[in-house]
Each structure stands twice: as structure tokens, then as C-alpha cells.
Amino acid sequence: MTSIDSPTIAIDLGGTSIKAGIVAGTEILVSEAIPANSRDGLAPQLPRVAELIERLRAGINLKPADCRGIGMAVPFLVDTVRQRILSVPREKYGDACGIDLPGWSRERLGMDLRIENDAHAALLGEWRYGAGRGSDDFVMLTLGTGIGCSVLMRGKPLRGKHFQAGVLGGHLIANPDRGAVCAACPSSGCYEAESASQSLLREAKAHPGYAKSALSSEKVVDFAALFAHAGRGDAVAVAVRDRCIRYWTALMVSVIHAFDPDRIVVGGGVSEGAELRPVLAAIQEDVNKHAWIVEPVEIRAAELGNRAGLIGITTLFTHRPQCI
């Protein structure tokens, strides 16, 4: 029988990996990640997800009856009322809209499953336990392989008629004339295409000094490598980093004008293995100059790291429905 202290099984369905954990409060009791194989669709992954859940439960001798249920954070537009998947990004889990995940969980695992957009899940984690504490009006941006966005307004995630309000902030158009093609949305020149990690190697190679740059020797050009070489004065790394900062600043000014938050919390791959403070300080200075604001909006680093989605998804079971 579950109680207020009962754990939740949390799944973070990513594009490159599927993370799972058994979570009690902010403590992840046990966790594991498996390759996502997202281009193959969602249905082929569900047996693997079920095996992963059962393996984690067995590892700590946890019975289904002792869990609150399964919370799954997904990179989709989700109807959280009817618990349906409405739309998926290009080239990831293309069959997901036809899958009844709560029904699958009841039949295969005998457990209640609830789904939530992954950006909202990260926001809920930071709101309850991280850098969003004390604010009921903030925006969460996750900068990494993509750009995730979620908006908390008056203590509730912004949803909209089609459950897409706020979460498509990374796909606002930044460069309509000669913008890069986005790997996720149908547009070109969105903030994700221009300043997520998919842009880094492209922009570095376009720089005339690339052949002599330390970035040319990197097997993977990610934000950790970019910030490290920029910190050492590599001219190409500095140029690409500063370009990202300009786009991120413009995005933040846009979401400030659109949603009127008192805080923006920044997480995602941009903060993994990289020194984020000087980047956020530069963004804060520019936001203060360019945003039309009544009061200052604080730009703050996320505190939960890659645990935000796993921790946040548990709030589907632990907090009042009207708050989520």
C-alpha cells in the first residue's frame, strides 16, 4: 500500500537515451539509462522499458503495490487531461501518436502511468526542489541537443488549447531569411536550429580559422568543449560561443516579453561539464539592456542537472492536480 513516502518510478524518454529511476522526494534510489533508438519508433522500445523498470524494482526489492505509479517525461506534445500523445518531433518516435501508454502500462506492468511533456517535467522539478523555488512565474529553458522551454504562470504550467503553449519556445523563428533547417520542427531559422548543439560544428566549420582551431581536433564539438576552448582564447570557439549567447539572449528577451516571468532558469546539456556562470552573467547583462521590463528578471542556473526530469515527473503523483 502506498503512502506519502512511497517512491515513484520515473522515466525520461530522451532522443538519445531513455533514463529510468526510482525516486523518493529528491533522492533517486536507483537509476539506469539505455540507448533510445528513437528513429526506430516507440513501440519497439516499450519491451525494453518494461524490462528496465522490472530490473530497477528487483534491484531494491520493490513491489508494484509499493509504488505510487510510473511517471514518464516525453519529448512530445501531450494532452495531459486525456493522457494522449498529440504530436512528435521529426525523426524521433514517429509511431508514438498511436500508442496508449497508460493502457500499455496497465496491461504489461499492472501499474498506473502518467505522461507529461519533458520540458514541463524539468520545470516542475526545478520549481519544487531547485532553482525555481519561491517563484510561481518563471520560464525554464534547457539548452543542449535541442532547446526545451516551459512556462510556469501563477503556479501552473502554461498549456494552451492544444497543449503547446510555451513548450515550443525553442522553435520561435530567429533567422527567417537564411536560417538553418531544424531537425525537429518544420521550419528553418528557429532558435534550436541556430543555437543548440546541432549548430556548433556547422558554425565552427564555417569560420575561416577552423582548420587552426582546437575545435577541429575534437571528436565531438559540444558545449563543454566549446566553452573550454573559448576560455583558453581559441578565436573560433569564442566566436561560436558568442554567437550562441546572442541568440540565447534574444530568446530570453522574447520569452520575457511574451510571458512576463520574474526568473529564467537555464539547464540542459549546456551546463554539463561546462562553466556556465560567466555565460549567464553575459546574458544577464544583455537582457537587462534589451528587455522591456518593469522589474529585473533574474537569469539563474538550474540546480538539479539531468535529474530534473526524473524528479519533476514525480510531482504528477505528489501534488494537487490543479497545480500541475
Disulfide bonds with the S-S distance in Angstrom:
none
